[in-house]
Amino acid sequence: MIGCLLIHGFTGSPYEVEPLAHFLKERTDWKITVPTLPGHGDQLSLKGIRYGQWIDHAERELQALLQECDTVYVIGFSMGGLIASYLASKYPVKKLVLLSAAAYYVNPKQLFADIKEMARDSFRGKLKENELYLRYKRKIKETPMAATLQFRRLVNQIRPILHEVKVPTLIAQGESDGIVPPKSAEYLYQQIGATQKRLLYYKKSKHLICHCNEKDQLFQAVHDFLTS
């Protein structure tokens, strides 16, 4: 049996990767696991949570899959991409997929463009229809500064071991991502120790790459990579 673990991002939930999980479920008989990291989900409860708890939770989910499945793939989105890289460096994962993986955080140029768009929608009285505003206003209100610090610590902990990732790796990045800049994908491509690795850019995709207009091309590329 083949297993596939999908890991969401910081302040996120399985929603972030669910379209890809659904795509894979429709086309395979794999066991698909999409856990919710501690403090995350539809209701954020991040106070007092440390980054080690996020890693430990994902690790336990992977261990369970490895016990049940002969082959296991790991897919990580944003912060989940860093966690997925850590797991791939420590466990017998067969292939790794990194989506908008947050080795670097915040793309000032694109973020400014997104803020300008929100300002225009606000002027037109349409701010409540702006998807970016609706998604991130809640996160800003409900995310303690200490949790953001834990996220930064996680990134700093995992970046130095990227060279230990030796499994075939696919990296996908939206060029219009206002949260994770394209240089993050370039950094991951350079630092990951795999001899088989591929970097794909999607010109119109923003941070939530699994929900963007180019998602069909992305999902097919992921499916082809994992099944080749």
Secondary structure, DSSP 8 states (H G I E B T S, - for coil): -EEEEEE--TT--GGGTHHHHHHHHHH---EEE----TT-SSS---TT--HHHHHHHHHHHHHHHHHH-SEEEEEEETHHHHHHHHHHHHS--SEEEEES--SS---HHHHHHHHHHHHHHHHTT-GGG-HHHHHHHHHHHH--HHHHHHHHHHHHHHGGGGGG--S-EEEEEETT-SSS-HHHHHHHHHH---SSEEEEEETT--S-GGGSTTHHHHHHHHHHHHH-
